[in-house]
Amino acid sequence: MRILITIIIIASCFNVFSQNKKPNVILVLTDDQGIGDLGCHGNPWLKTPNIDSFYKESVRFTDFHVSPVCTPTRGAIMSGRYPINNGAWATYKGRDALSEGAITMADLFKKGGYKTGMFGKWHLGDNYPVRPTDCGFDVAVHHKAGGVGELSDYWGNNYFNDIYYVNNEPKQFEGYCTDVWFNEAMKFIENNKEKPFFIYLPTNAPHGPHYVDEKYAKPYREKEGTEIVNAKFFGMIANIDENFGKLEKFLKEQKLADNTILIFMTDNGATGGVSRDEKRGYNMGLRGRKGHRTDGGHLVPFFIRWKDGKIKGGKDISETTAHVDLMPTLASLCNLNIPESKKLDGVDLTSLFNNKKGKLDERSVFVHSRQDWRPPTDVVETCIVNGKWRLVHGKELYNVENDRKQLNDISAQNSKIVEKLLVDNSKFLKISKLNSEYNQIPSSVIGNKNQKEIKLTIQHAIGEDRGIWKSEQVAAGMKNTNNTHALKIEKNGTYLISCRRWPKECSGPILGIPSENPKNWFDYKTISPEKIRISIANQMFEKEIGVNDEEVVFEVNLKKGKTFLVNDFIEGKEKYGVYYTYISNIGS
């Protein structure tokens, strides 16, 4: 009898413990999927049965805003701060990285006792101190830069059977990229399910280039070119939907579904689902695409479900909300402590879940971004959102309740509203300009034990040209003048600076092409520079390039502090940025 009572007491205690366990969190963020690229949002062609089913069970925010391009949205999610307050407001040119010392969502979860994992696209920095493992993630399986196959990523990646980074070490994987991200996330759950876990699952799909197994694209081929813009784009989403369904099934099998906060959202507006002239495709009645300041560029789906927390049931919430609200909301739901020193731009949305009549205080939401290293200061680069009002480019005013497509500019009739929104923006910018992140360019750190050698590429170089970001552009010998990198020297010492045409994993002569080209799926052409010149910390060096040289190496003495590295290929009177640069410390 005593044994039976003891068993009952233990079982009761275990049951209480299980009920009181903090919720798990999984945030699924897809890349370049617009608000209209879902069956549940009325797309007449695309089939997304698993996400549609999740939609029916979720709480849906119908006025949820992000930034109009990749990195700014990701930085805002991770930091709870607007892009101009966290330093990451562009997708390249040195502004696609968080600033050093940023406290991330993953940091909060880790300090709150969670195991943290990230699988997919980071796009917030490739070097210390802003790699995923530097920013709170116990495990990170990811590609580099903004997309699989970009020049900063492992050379030759093309979505299938690629080499990705596992806690910063390259590892060969089998299978399609999206399948890899979801499979690795489920392995992580299986290994860590006894503790609460936080998973950030940002897919690189359906961002271009649009590669997917033909079986996913085939159902959409018939209407391609007439009604459907891109069958492979839809196929990539169909594959995401399939993986999302597998994840849901796995959570149920592991008896984790009810106490898991599951979120599905996207990072910006329409791309492959809507033609550039917006005459073909489906955009849920909105105007604009990725990069635009009208709602088609930044209004996205946001679905959240937590059955044990009573966040469920197919409820729509129409309050104006944004990416910066995610951190304070999850911190509240999961009882995480936000440091008093951390000033967030977002607000806690839990009152909207817990109170049917919950309402947020009136506020403006700011959609700022700029594809440049300089900060966005002009109202031309903004949309200011306040309830039903949208002030676009600082002068066009729309009421989206009456004019969802934003075709009727009513600024002349509502000058007081325009003035109020501009004042809100001015106050916001006035405070932002006091932040170090606004004024200082994020720096890669050299001389730190956490990363013995850093890799810099022209993709992230500061300059005036539009930029080079694809491996095939490097292979074709495309040139531009972007040539400057911000560095922080952690300690006095001697550093080796290796300048290359090709990355180390596909090495070849600067004046030639690699003898072995992994996944040789684009053309290679030669370039003809005679010299390489670098400038760093008020020192300038120049060396000639030998016929067979795969690198030109400079040995430089540097003192602790911040500086810029400028490096160029010199070809006659022409100079253009070096494609790949590796820096390591060889002694004090």
Secondary structure as the mmCIF struct_conf table of DSSP 4:
data_model
#
loop_
_struct_conf.conf_type_id
_struct_conf.id
_struct_conf.beg_label_comp_id
_struct_conf.beg_label_asym_id
_struct_conf.beg_label_seq_id
_struct_conf.end_label_comp_id
_struct_conf.end_label_asym_id
_struct_conf.end_label_seq_id
HELX_RH_AL_P HELX_RH_AL_P1 ARG A 2 ASN A 20
BEND BEND1 LYS A 21 LYS A 21
HELX_LH_PP_P HELX_LH_PP_P1 LYS A 22 PRO A 23
STRN STRN1 ASN A 24 THR A 30
BEND BEND2 ASP A 31 ASP A 32
TURN_TY1_P TURN_TY1_P1 ILE A 35 GLY A 36
BEND BEND3 ASP A 37 LEU A 38
HELX_RH_3T_P HELX_RH_3T_P1 GLY A 39 HIS A 41
TURN_TY1_P TURN_TY1_P2 GLY A 42 GLY A 42
BEND BEND4 PRO A 44 TRP A 45
HELX_RH_AL_P HELX_RH_AL_P2 PRO A 49 GLU A 57
BEND BEND5 SER A 58 SER A 58
STRN STRN2 VAL A 59 PHE A 61
BEND BEND6 THR A 62 ASP A 63
STRN STRN3 PHE A 64 HIS A 65
BEND BEND7 PRO A 68 VAL A 69
HELX_RH_AL_P HELX_RH_AL_P3 CYS A 70 SER A 79
BEND BEND8 GLY A 80 ARG A 81
HELX_RH_AL_P HELX_RH_AL_P4 PRO A 83 ASN A 86
TURN_TY1_P TURN_TY1_P3 GLY A 87 GLY A 87
BEND BEND9 ALA A 90 TYR A 92
TURN_TY1_P TURN_TY1_P4 LYS A 93 GLY A 94
BEND BEND10 ASP A 96 ALA A 97
HELX_LH_PP_P HELX_LH_PP_P2 LEU A 98 SER A 99
TURN_TY1_P TURN_TY1_P5 GLU A 100 GLY A 101
HELX_LH_PP_P HELX_LH_PP_P3 ALA A 102 THR A 104
HELX_RH_AL_P HELX_RH_AL_P5 MET A 105 LYS A 111
TURN_TY1_P TURN_TY1_P6 GLY A 112 GLY A 113
STRN STRN4 LYS A 115 LYS A 121
BEND BEND11 LEU A 124 LEU A 124
BEND BEND12 ASP A 126 ASN A 127
TURN_TY1_P TURN_TY1_P7 TYR A 128 PRO A 129
BEND BEND13 VAL A 130 ARG A 131
HELX_RH_3T_P HELX_RH_3T_P2 PRO A 132 ASP A 134
TURN_TY1_P TURN_TY1_P8 CYS A 135 GLY A 136
BEND BEND14 ASP A 138 ASP A 138
STRN STRN5 VAL A 139 HIS A 143
BEND BEND15 LYS A 144 LYS A 144
TURN_TY1_P TURN_TY1_P9 ALA A 145 GLY A 146
BEND BEND16 GLY A 147 GLY A 147
TURN_TY1_P TURN_TY1_P10 VAL A 148 GLY A 149
STRN STRN6 GLU A 150 GLU A 150
TURN_TY1_P TURN_TY1_P11 LEU A 151 SER A 152
BEND BEND17 ASP A 153 ASP A 153
TURN_TY1_P TURN_TY1_P12 TRP A 155 GLY A 156
BEND BEND18 TYR A 159 TYR A 159
STRN STRN7 PHE A 160 PHE A 160
BEND BEND19 ASN A 161 ASN A 161
STRN STRN8 ILE A 163 VAL A 166
TURN_TY1_P TURN_TY1_P13 ASN A 167 ASN A 168
STRN STRN9 GLU A 169 GLN A 172
BEND BEND20 GLY A 175 GLY A 175
STRN STRN10 TYR A 176 TYR A 176
HELX_RH_AL_P HELX_RH_AL_P6 CYS A 177 ASN A 192
TURN_TY1_P TURN_TY1_P14 LYS A 193 GLU A 194
BEND BEND21 LYS A 195 LYS A 195
STRN STRN11 PHE A 197 PRO A 202
TURN_TY1_P TURN_TY1_P15 ALA A 205 PRO A 206
BEND BEND22 HIS A 207 PRO A 209
HELX_RH_AL_P HELX_RH_AL_P7 GLU A 214 ALA A 217
HELX_RH_3T_P HELX_RH_3T_P3 LYS A 218 TYR A 220
BEND BEND23 ARG A 221 ARG A 221
TURN_TY1_P TURN_TY1_P16 GLU A 222 LYS A 223
STRN STRN12 GLU A 224 GLU A 224
TURN_TY1_P TURN_TY1_P17 GLY A 225 GLU A 227
STRN STRN13 ILE A 228 ILE A 228
BEND BEND24 VAL A 229 VAL A 229
HELX_RH_AL_P HELX_RH_AL_P8 ALA A 231 GLU A 253
TURN_TY1_P TURN_TY1_P18 GLN A 254 LYS A 255
BEND BEND25 ALA A 257 ALA A 257
TURN_TY1_P TURN_TY1_P19 ASP A 258 ASN A 259
STRN STRN14 THR A 260 THR A 266
BEND BEND26 ASP A 267 GLY A 269
BEND BEND27 THR A 271 THR A 271
TURN_TY1_P TURN_TY1_P20 GLY A 272 GLY A 273
STRN STRN15 VAL A 274 VAL A 274
TURN_TY1_P TURN_TY1_P21 ARG A 276 ASP A 277
BEND BEND28 GLU A 278 ARG A 280
STRN STRN16 GLY A 281 GLY A 281
TURN_TY1_P TURN_TY1_P22 MET A 284 GLY A 285
TURN_TY1_P TURN_TY1_P23 LYS A 290 GLY A 291
BEND BEND29 ARG A 293 THR A 294
HELX_RH_3T_P HELX_RH_3T_P4 ASP A 295 GLY A 297
TURN_TY1_P TURN_TY1_P24 HIS A 298 HIS A 298
STRN STRN17 LEU A 299 VAL A 300
STRN STRN18 PHE A 302 ARG A 305
STRN STRN19 TRP A 306 TRP A 306
TURN_TY1_P TURN_TY1_P25 LYS A 307 LYS A 310
STRN STRN20 ILE A 311 ILE A 311
BEND BEND30 GLY A 313 GLY A 314
STRN STRN21 LYS A 315 ILE A 317
BEND BEND31 GLU A 319 GLU A 319
STRN STRN22 THR A 321 ALA A 322
HELX_RH_3T_P HELX_RH_3T_P5 HIS A 323 ASP A 325
HELX_RH_AL_P HELX_RH_AL_P9 LEU A 326 LEU A 333
TURN_TY1_P TURN_TY1_P26 CYS A 334 ASN A 335
HELX_LH_PP_P HELX_LH_PP_P4 LEU A 336 PRO A 339
TURN_TY1_P TURN_TY1_P27 GLU A 340 SER A 341
BEND BEND32 ASP A 345 GLY A 346
HELX_RH_AL_P HELX_RH_AL_P10 THR A 350 ASN A 354
TURN_TY1_P TURN_TY1_P28 LYS A 356 LYS A 357
HELX_LH_PP_P HELX_LH_PP_P5 LEU A 360 GLU A 362
STRN STRN23 VAL A 365 HIS A 368
BEND BEND33 GLN A 371 ARG A 374
BEND BEND34 ASP A 378 ASP A 378
HELX_RH_3T_P HELX_RH_3T_P6 VAL A 379 GLU A 381
STRN STRN24 THR A 382 ASN A 386
TURN_TY1_P TURN_TY1_P29 GLY A 387 LYS A 388
STRN STRN25 TRP A 389 VAL A 392
TURN_TY1_P TURN_TY1_P30 HIS A 393 LYS A 395
STRN STRN26 GLU A 396 ASN A 399
TURN_TY1_P TURN_TY1_P31 VAL A 400 ASN A 402
TURN_TY1_P TURN_TY1_P32 ARG A 404 LYS A 405
TURN_TY1_P TURN_TY1_P33 SER A 411 GLN A 413
HELX_RH_AL_P HELX_RH_AL_P11 SER A 415 SER A 432
TURN_TY1_P TURN_TY1_P34 LYS A 433 LEU A 434
BEND BEND35 ASN A 435 ASN A 435
HELX_RH_AL_P HELX_RH_AL_P12 SER A 436 ASN A 439
BEND BEND36 GLN A 440 GLN A 440
STRN STRN27 SER A 444 ILE A 446
BEND BEND37 GLY A 447 GLY A 447
STRN STRN28 ASN A 448 ASN A 448
TURN_TY1_P TURN_TY1_P35 LYS A 449 ASN A 450
STRN STRN29 GLN A 451 GLN A 451
BEND BEND38 LYS A 452 LYS A 452
STRN STRN30 GLU A 453 THR A 457
HELX_RH_3T_P HELX_RH_3T_P7 ILE A 458 HIS A 460
STRN STRN31 ILE A 462 ILE A 462
BEND BEND39 GLY A 463 ASP A 465
STRN STRN32 LYS A 470 LYS A 470
HELX_RH_AL_P HELX_RH_AL_P13 SER A 471 ALA A 475
TURN_TY1_P TURN_TY1_P36 ALA A 476 GLY A 477
STRN STRN33 THR A 484 ILE A 489
BEND BEND40 LYS A 491 ASN A 492
STRN STRN34 GLY A 493 ARG A 500
BEND BEND41 ARG A 501 TRP A 502
HELX_RH_3T_P HELX_RH_3T_P8 LYS A 504 CYS A 506
TURN_TY1_P TURN_TY1_P37 ILE A 510 LEU A 511
BEND BEND42 GLY A 512 GLY A 512
BEND BEND43 SER A 515 GLU A 516
TURN_TY1_P TURN_TY1_P38 PRO A 518 LYS A 519
BEND BEND44 PHE A 522 PHE A 522
STRN STRN35 LYS A 531 ILE A 536
TURN_TY1_P TURN_TY1_P39 ALA A 537 ASN A 538
STRN STRN36 GLN A 539 GLU A 544
HELX_LH_PP_P HELX_LH_PP_P6 ILE A 545 GLY A 546
TURN_TY1_P TURN_TY1_P40 VAL A 547 ASN A 548
BEND BEND45 GLU A 550 GLU A 550
STRN STRN37 VAL A 552 LEU A 558
BEND BEND46 LYS A 560 LYS A 560
STRN STRN38 GLY A 561 GLU A 571
TURN_TY1_P TURN_TY1_P41 GLY A 572 LYS A 573
STRN STRN39 GLU A 574 GLY A 577
BEND BEND47 TYR A 579 TYR A 579
STRN STRN40 TYR A 580 GLY A 587
#
